[in-house]
């Protein structure tokens, strides 16, 4: 099992991501509103706030999506959804995703299929 974390810099695409997950049988995810470092610096540090127009990170907010994927196949399906919705994640302001191993878990409910 792995925890897939997606920081989505395009919150308007969140619904597409979640619908894509459901379509692929990934039925559980947690979504949090989040703020990136660039935004915090733009808003709270006068030096950076003065040059705000130069920093691409000055977005209102991001969303962070957490989901536990049980298999490599499920992880690959989730990543495929992410790429299909937001495209090339290496482009600026797309977002970032990563996975980390889950060694212990409790409270997961099997999806109804």
Secondary structure, DSSP 8 states (H G I E B T S, - for coil): -EEEEEEES-GGGHHHHHHHHHHTT----EEEEE--HHHHHHHH-HHHHHTGGG-TT--S-EEEEEEEE-SHHHHHHHHHHHHHHH--TTSTTSEEEEEEE------------
